[in-house]
Amino acid sequence: AGAQGAAPNTYVGSEVCQACHPVPTATFSETLHGKLFEHEPRNTLESRGCEACHGPGSAHAASNGEEDLEVAFGEGSPQPPSEQNAVCLQCHEKTARLYWEGGPHESRDLRCTNCHTLMRKVSEERQLAQVNEIETCGQCHTQRRAQSRRSNHMPLREGQMKCTNCHNPHGSATPKLLKENSVNEVCYTCHAEKRGPFLWEHAPVVESCLNCHDPHGTNHEKLLKVAKPRLCQQCHVEVFHPTQPQTPESRFVFNRSCTNCHSQIHGSNHPSGLRWHR
Amino acid sequence: GQTDVSGTVELGVRGFLAGVPDSARGKFEEYRDIPSGLFLEDLQLRLLTDDQRYSLELRAQDAFQNDQIFLLRGSRLGSYQLELNFEEAWHTFSNTGLSPFAETGRGIFELDDALQATLQDTDAADRPDILEGFLDNNAVPIELLTPRQTGRISFKLTPTPEWDIGARWTNMQKEDGRPMGLTYGFGPTTEITEPIDQTINDVRLSGGFVREAWQLQLNYTLSSFTNNVDALIADNPVRITDDATAGPVRGRLDLTPDNIAHNVDLAGAVRLPLRSRLVGTASYGIRRQDEAFLPHTINSAITSPLLSLPANSLDGDVRTTLVNLRLTSQPWRKVSLAARYRSYDFDNQTPVLTFPARVRTDQRLIEGPFENQQYSYRKQNAGADVQWRPRPVSVKLAYDWERWNRGDTEREVGRTDEHTAKVSLDMTPLDWLLLRTSYAHSWRDGTDYAQVVDLQLPALRKYDMADRERDRVEVLAQITPLKGPTFTATYSLRNDDYDESLYGVQDYESWTAGVDVSWSPSEAVAVFAGYMREEFDRRHRSRYRRSGVDTVANDWVSRDQDDVDTYGFGLDAALIPGSLNLYVRYDFSLANGIMLASNPFTITNDSAIATDFPEITQKLHELEASLRYPILDRWSAELRYELDRFDQEDFRIDDIQPFMGRTDIFLGARTPDYNASMLSLIVGYHF
């Protein structure tokens, strides 16, 4: 900000910025924001171009860059993350950003620019800081990125899924930033056949798919958290075969293990499907 | 005015230096299509009016392959956008499937009658040899894959910056089949291909309005699921005639029924004094399922008035209600406060039906009565936190509470309460150092645990409801010097103790540690390397039980441990700046899983013997190295080498064949190892 007693900081227009910063202004003009601000501003703020985000630049320009901009973004910025983010939220605190404030990313002082790059086009979509979502989110969520490299994985690395298919990184009404109202409702968006309601429900399935599966990737088939048959045996101590420790050669262990027979484990609508055989 | 036209076409040709045998292509192409020969990797076409206001964009990725993706987008800058997507994704389960069943109608699988007649008339001890000989000659290759095609049309309208209106329709088709088991009692078990012909239609409408001090959003979602195959019928290899005790000629399994769901939610936020903000969501959903019931059995020898159905269909009806509120405030510049409450109510209003009897696996009548249990639950969360941000430090103290109300008669614990205390400390003591740390301790109370299934071991505590103490630690350190490499180190620990559980999961500990290094010594070079170690260790206790045998001597303890190491390396370097570019990416995942089991006491029954299972290992290497060079003004050429190698040892499936002894018939669906190397030449034209 300008020194006390100095002339008030005023807007000078993007052309002034361009004179000293030709490269970033050129790359910015290729982005969605750049095009909107330059060619189709919808209000006064957008029409200010560079200064829409960085604030009035007269002092900065007059001092040949000695005087800081009112708002700078990124690691070296003197403004705290909340002040940097407030600039973006002037326009973006709606739709998917409704729950940003007080959310897990905001409260850990993440900046919008940790995940988004405004000044040049790095990704095909959403102006991400990295080439795609898994790399962007993986900057901090390194375990999730590692899980995606396992042999049993969702098709993220094949480009058929994205982190944002399930999560809203800007905040949501559901824990873990899930986009739907519950874990299962997220899964049903692709696996609607599991939604039911069924005649014979399996209670842990009804409550959360995460009781048995880890969608980020595991080293077990079907993204199971624990290898079968031990997965099922954690809860089933009735009589006979579920309680038997079994041997590797057992038909209760090999191939589909418990689901060789209990194939409708997600729920059955068959009148005789009480044990999910039908 | 004039229109700018730009785009890219990248056409390649691929050859396999080391090919993948057909048997291994199932895993190799689990979610992708890697053809040899010509391929169209990327196609982009952009039309942009000279005033930059209107644009039309077409993108195609892997066009004409099984994993093709198309996008067509038209927009007016800052005003509206219409998007059409089409995506195809094949999920291949295995390429080694063999089956003697002939699908004579959709979902109807028949065996040779002569086999069934022979096996029925043969002593049980001699049947396996006959079946083995039959399978050797009659099990033929089948496909085990589910192609999924997704089409989507979405429209977004922003008439003014204050308004956002959207509509989206998604249609997803799933076809073909996947492995599924079908049993005829404790006699034979067969594995067949579940016929899949399913459609999901989703419609989502949304509208939002924002002012400086408040905003509102209204959304409606309709999701409809249709399954065009209602039942799966498959022959029993050992029966040619129905019998009321020996089993049926064929078994019939109900495939997942059609269902429909509606959801409407209203969300909004309002600014309040003291830099406070209240945001909330109220959401209501309805799920219905009313598909006609199948009869109890296809076994004509089992008839009984007890098998009359109490209703023709379930009339399944679930109502969900979500209320979510969050209040945030910043009364002082460096102090933030937050309070939150969330309630998710899953109210299953499906009628409870009484079935006088049932038929177990089409084999045997079992008299009841049997009633369907319809689980309802309500999950509530509340919490508050205070955060103090005296830069460069940020400290947050938080308390969270979670309550599950499940209903005393349906599940073992009617109510659980979990309390969590959490402290987070983030700091940037130096410009180039960021530390994020957090510790949380949770304790869950699952008292009043009551057995709801008569046969269940009373001392069992199911892990999702049992008393539990949980500790979680998370650390992230990021070193970002102005010049030089950026280091990111992460560590996380989760320790769950179920001290009150005599049986069931006893403890579960997992930790992960990783380090990433990325470095751009110049604009021309970027290097990345990373390593992650993950360990998961779980112990549970069980007991072998049968009628008249229920003693602590037959207890057994299982320890399941999974260790995963993941290595990654990447290099993006301009060998000749502005001209020749080198890109390398290598990932290696090594996973080991062990299931150890032991008996703490001297067992009284041989069936209680606990033994270790063989180790399960998976190794996956993926290497891509490419050289890209611009030739002429608009042309580029890329030479790409790819190496994919998968090694797996899994005693449960490595040797699976249609015949595995007894009179079971399996598909023999394996995922054999592969070692593929490919060389591609891709020519790009950019205009």
Interface residues (C-beta under 8 A of the other chain):
Chain A: K35 L36 E38 H39 E40 R42 N43 E46 E75 G76 P80 C91 E93 K94 T95 L98 Y99 E101 G102 S107 R108 D109 E124 Q139 C140 T142 Q143 A146 R149 R150 S151 N152 P155 E158 G159 Q160 A173 T174 P175 N181 S182 E185 Y188 T189 C190 A192 E193 K194 R195 G196 P197 F198 L199 W200 E201 A203 P204 V206 E207 S208 N211 T218 N219 H220 V226 A227 K228 R230 Q233 Q234 C235 V237 E238 V239 F240 T243 Q244 P245 T247 P248 R251 V253 F254 N255 R256 S257 T259 N260 C261 H262 S263 Q264 H266 G267 S268 N269 H270 P271 S272 G273 L274 R275 H277 R278
Chain B: K27 Y31 R32 D51 Q52 R53 R59 Q61 D67 I69 R76 L77 G78 S79 E87 A89 T160 P161 D164 M172 P179 M180 G181 L182 T183 T189 E191 Q198 I200 D202 S206 G208 V210 Q215 Q217 S223 F225 N227 G251 R252 L253 D254 T256 P257 N259 A261 N263 D265 A267 A269 R277 V279 T281 S283 G285 R287 Q289 E291 F293 L294 P295 H296 T297 L309 L314 G316 D317 V318 T320 L322 N324 R326 T328 S336 A338 R340 R342 Y344 F346 N348 T350 L353 F355 R358 V359 R360 T361 D362 F370 N372 Q373 Q374 Y375 Y377 N381 D385 Q387 R389 R391 S394 K396 E410 R411 S424 D426 D431 R436 V453 L455 Q456 L457 L460 K462 Y463 D464 L476 T480 T488 T490 S492 Y503 G504 V505 T512 G514 D516 G530 M532 E534 R538 H540 S542 R543 Y544 R545 R546 S547 W556 S558 D560 D562 V564 T566 G568 D587 S589 A591 N592 G593 M595 A597 S607 A608 I609 A610 T611 F613 P614 I616 Q618 L620 E622 F646 Q648 F651 R652 I653 I656 M660 R662 D664 F666 A669
